[in-house]
Amino acid sequence: MQLIKKIGKYLLGLLLVFAVLLTGYVGYMQLHYYRLPDKQKLTIGRQQTATLALNRSYSAVTYNVGFGAYNQKFSFFMDQGELKNGQKTQGTRGTAFSKQAVMASTNGVIKTLRQLKADFILLQEIDTHSTRSHYVNQVKLVERGLPGYDYTFANNFHSAYLLWPLTDPHGSVQSGLLSLSKYHLDSTVRRKYPITSAFISKFTDLDRCFTMMRYPVKGGKELLVINSHMSAYDKGGKMRKAQMKLLSRVIEQEYHAGNYVIVGGDFNHALGRDMLKHFAHQEKVPTWVSVLSQKMLPKDFVMVKAKNRMQVATVRSTDMKYQPKVNYQTVGDGFIVSKNIQASAVNINTDYRYADHNPVKLEFKLLKN
């Protein structure tokens, strides 16, 4: 009887210690949680001098580089899925395999971008100082690797140390959107998206935002280029609807002012209902997938459908390593343009060697209003 009491006291003590540690950790996370202000002015590095003109050919690329972790063998701990046979799947990694793996993926991204030779480059999920990417400053690597461009960076993920998964903690994160161009950039502003305020989810969703960049065009108008990364872990798409509403309001105002507008990025939607189940896979459609269709856009804007979108997807599921025709895939990255822009696009097949996304390249001309 005495032994049972001792064991009971010991277990109770352990529970109390665990409760104190858990409460302290939650308090630590809450204390370090904040959102950056809206309409934050950003700095421009290595300013260029060339000016845009009407009826000339230009190009842009959007690429979610997945913090340098997502080579073909990588799976992410937050991603869950289910095969069509009912088998549950879940990613395992909280961090990239190694610093060398991050360097290899980042250098692969730089090599790809050099080959694409775009005038504008929009990158998402690129780290500056994060546990998950072994503190490799990817932004600096890209800036140095592409010397003929200006650059501007907007932070959209800044978190305290996430102690999960216990075997490979995701850690602290500093990450965001990097935008580069070969043309004179007048100004750039960070606009914040609405995100969930749910107690746990707010720590795992990013400080979502989009970057607005204003480029003067000969004749007095402006080209507004937007780099956007919408919410991912958003079952039912509630936050993405609110984010799309804000984005639509902003781009409508710009178009009605006579400007040209390009929105590029990772929309975390299937871009068109026909993309929802188009690609061969053995997984059920993930719960995070919502559809963004043309009818959901402002009337003066067009979703640019890549010429090869039926052959090349832009994003794979990450609840498992990449296996062709097993992972779920869809087209979730691309461009939306105002109707005063002539545009075409192509999805670039990298076979997910450097990220869980493929880049998309836009060719465009600014038409006379």
N, C-alpha and C positions, 0 to 999 in steps of 0.2 A: 504493500500500500504506500509506504514511504517512497519507494522507487517510482511508482506511478506519479505521485505528487511532484517529485523532482523533475521527471520528464515533462510533465505538464507545465511546470514553471519555466523550464528551459525553452519549450516550444512557444509559450506565450511571450517570453523575452525576445525570441527571434522574430516573432510577428510584430512586436512593438518596434524593434530596430528597423525592420523592413518598412513599416508604416512611416516611421520618422524619415528614413532615407527617401522614400517615394514622395512624401509630402515636400521635403526639401528640394528634391529634383524638379518637381512640378513648379514649385515657387521660383526656382532658378530659371526655368524655361519662360515662365510668365514675366519675370523681371527683365529678361533680355528680349522680350518680344516687342516689336514696334513696326510701324509702317512709315516708309519715306513719304514726304509731303508731295501733293499733286503739283503739276506745272513747275517741276524743278528744272532750272536751267543747267545744261550740261556743257562741259568744256570740249573744245575741238582741238585735236592735235594734228600737226603737220598740214596746216591749211593749204588747199590747192587754189589755183588761180583761174583755171579754164571755166568758161561759162556755157551753159546749155543753150541750144538753138532749136527752132521748130524744124520738123520734117527731116531730122537726121537720125540715124540708127544708133541706139544705145542698148546696153544690156545690164541685167541685174541678176544676182544669185541669192537665194535664201537657203540656209543650211543650219539645222539643229545639230550641233557637234557633240552633244551628250557628255559634257565635261571630260572627254578623252577616255572614258571608261569602256564604252560600248564597242569593243571588237566583237567578232562573231561568237566568241565563247562566253560573253558576259550576260548575266541575267540579274535583274534588280529586285531587291527584297520587297519593295512596296507593290510590285506587280503580281497579280493573281489571275489565273485563267482556268479554263476547263476544256478538255478535249471533247470532241463530239461523242466519244465512247463513255463519257462521264468521269474520266480521270481528272482529278484536280491538279493544277500546276501552280508553282510559285517560285519566283526568283530568289536567289540566295545572297547575292553580294550587296554590301553596303558601301564599299569603296572599290576603286579600280584595282586590278590585279597587282599592279606595281607602278612605281614612278616611271620605269622604262616603258610600260604599256601605255601610259598617258602620253609620254613623249612621242612614241611611235604613232599613236592615233592622231595627235595634234600635227605632227609633221606630215602625215598622210592627208589631213585636211588642207594644210597649206599647199602641198603639191597639187591637190585637186583644184584648188582655187586659182593657182597660177595657170593651170591648163585651161581653165574656163575663161580667163581673161575678161572678167566682167567689169563694167564701169562702176557698179554699185554692188556691195556685198553686205548681206544681212545675216548675222550669226546669232543663234540662240543657245542658251545653256553652256556658256563659256566661262570658266572659273578664273579667279584671280588669286585666291588664297583659301583653299578648302581641304579638309581632311580627306574627303572622298577622292580627290584627284592628286593626293600626296603632295599638296602645296605647290604644284606646278602652276606658274602664272601663264596660262594659255593666252590671255589677252596680249601680254608682252611678246610672246612668241609669234603670234599672228601679225601684230603691228610691225615687228622687225622683219618677218618673212615676206611682207607685202609692202615694200618701201615706197611705192608710187601712189599711195592712197592717204587721204586724211582719215581720221578715226574719231569716234565718240562712243563712250561706254555708259550704259545705264544699269545700275544694280537692280536685280529683281529677285534675288534670293540671298538673305542674310540671316543666318540662324545661329543660335547657341548650340552647344555640343549635344547632338542627338545620340543617346546611348543605346542605339538599336540598329541592327540586330546585335545581340550581345557578343556573338562570335566575330563580328566584323562591323563595329559601330560606324554609322554614316558620318558622325562627327559634326564639326562646325562648317559652315558654308559661306563663301562670298562668291557670287556668280551673277551673270546678267546677260545683256544684249550688247553685242559689239557691231557697230555699223561703220562701213568704210566706203569711200568714193574717190573718184579721180577728178571731181568737179567742185567748184567753189561752194562751200556750205555757209549760208548766212547765219543760221541759228539752229539750235536743237534743244528740245524740251522733252522731259520725261513725264508722261501722263500715267497716273495709276488707275488700274482696273479695279472694279469691285471684287472682293474675294469673300470666302466664307468666314463667319465669325464664330463658328462652332469651336468649342474649347480645344479639342484634340486636333481637329483638321487644320486649324489656323497655323499650327506649328509645322505641318507637313506640306501645306500648299505654299507656293512661293508668294513673294510680294509682287504679284503680277502687274505688268505694265506694258506700255508701248512707247517707242521713241519716235518723235516727230522731227523730221529734218527738212529745212527749207532751203531750196536751191533756186537762185535767180535764173530766169529764162530771158534771153534777148527779146525785147519787146515789152517788158514790164511785168509779166506774170511770174508765178513761182511754180516749181515742181515740189510737191510735198511727198516725201518718201517716209513711210511708216514701217518700223520693225516691230513685229508683234509676236507675243507668245502667250496664248490663252491657257486657262486652267486645264489640268489633265485629270486629277483625281476628283471628279465632279459627276458622280452618278446621277443620271437623269438630265445633266447639262444645264442645271439651274443657273450656276454662276456664269457659264459661257453665254447664256442668253442675255444676261445683264451686261456682260462685257461687250457682246456684239452690239447691243443697243447703244452703249456709249461710243464705240468706234464708229457706228453708222452716223450718229449725230455729228461727230467731228468731221468726218470726210464729206458729208453733205454740205456743211457750212463752207468748207474749202472749195468745193466744186462750184457752188453758187456764187462764190467770190471771183470766179473766173480762173481758178488755179487748176493745175494738173495734179492728180493724186494716184500714188501707187502704194498699196499695202502688201507687204510680203512677210512671211513668217510661218511659224508652226501654229496652225489653227486648232490642233487637237480635236478636229472633226473629220469625218469622212467628207471629202469635198464632192458632194453629189450622192444621191441615194444609190446610183448605179455602182458606186465604189464600195458600198457597205459589205458586199459579199462577193465581189468580182474575182479576187485572186484565190487560187487553189490553196487550201489550208486544212488542217485537221482540228483546228480549234473552233469553239463557238465564238460568236462575235462578243468581244469584251464589253463589260457593263459601262465602261467609260466612253465608249464610242457613241457620239451623236452625229447627226447629219447636218451639214451646212449646204443649203441649196441656193440657186440663183434667186428664187423668189423671196429669200430672206434678206437680200441686199437692197440698199437704196436703189431707186429706179434708174439712176444715172450711172450705175456701177456694174461692172461685169466681172464674174469669176473667170479667170483665164484658164481654160482646160488644156493641159499639156497634150501635145500631138500624140505622144506615145503613152498616155496614161493607162491604156488598156494592157500595156506590156510591162510597164515599170511602176512599181509602188514607191512610196516615199517614206514609209515608216513600218517597222515590224513590232510585234509584241515582244516584251522583254521578261515575261514570266518563265522563260527558258532560253537557252542558247539558240543561236540562229540555225535553223534547219529548213532548207528550201521545201516549200509545199507542206510544211508542218505548222510553222508560226503563222498567226494571223497577220495579214498585211493589208494596208489600204493607202489611199492618197490623202494625206493630211496636211501637206505643206504646199505652198504655192503663192499665187498673187491675185489680188483684186485691183482693178484699175478703173479710173473714171472713163467715160465714153469719149472724151476728147483725146484719148491715147489709143493708138493702133498697137496691138500686142499679140504675141504668140509665145508659147512656152514649151519646154521639153524637160522631162524628168531624167536626171543623170544617174545611171546605174553604177554605183560603187560596190554593189553586192554587200552592203553594210560592213565593209572592212574597217571603217574608222568611226562609225557611229551607228545608232539604231535608226537613223534617218538617211535618206538620199537627198542630195541637193536638187534644186529646181532652178533652171535658167530661163529668164524672161528676155525676149528681144522686143524693143518698143520704139515708137516714134511719137513725139508730141505734135499733135495736129493743130492747125490754125483754128481758133474758136470762131 
